[in-house]
Amino acid sequence: MGQQIAGLTDYANVPKTIATVLSSGKCSLTELSTTLGVEDLWWWLEIITVDNYNQMVINRAQENG
């Protein structure tokens, strides 16, 4: 979905699910390791995905006037 940007890299040693939640700033590694569970991780991923999609729709609408 969308163009790839040359020069970007993935996290090599962290699962993408965990990296996505941590890099979003929605919660910390400590929270994921102690108080949150796997279900919480999946909820955060859904929230992040929907937020990112909605932001993309807003950006496209603004670009198209």
LINDA-V440106 format. One record per backbone hydrogen bond with DSSP energy under -1.0 kcal/mol. CO is the residue of the C=O (numbers start at 0). NH is the residue of the N-H. If there is no record, write none. Layout:
# LINDA-V440106
co = (CO/CO)
nh = (NH/NH)
This chain:
# LINDA-V440106
co = (4/14/15/16/17/18/19/21/27/28/29/30/36/37/38/39/40/41/42/43/44/45/46/47/48/49/50/51/52/53/54/55/56/57/58/59)
nh = (7/18/19/20/21/22/23/24/31/32/33/35/40/41/42/43/44/45/46/47/48/49/50/51/52/53/54/55/56/57/58/59/60/61/62/63)
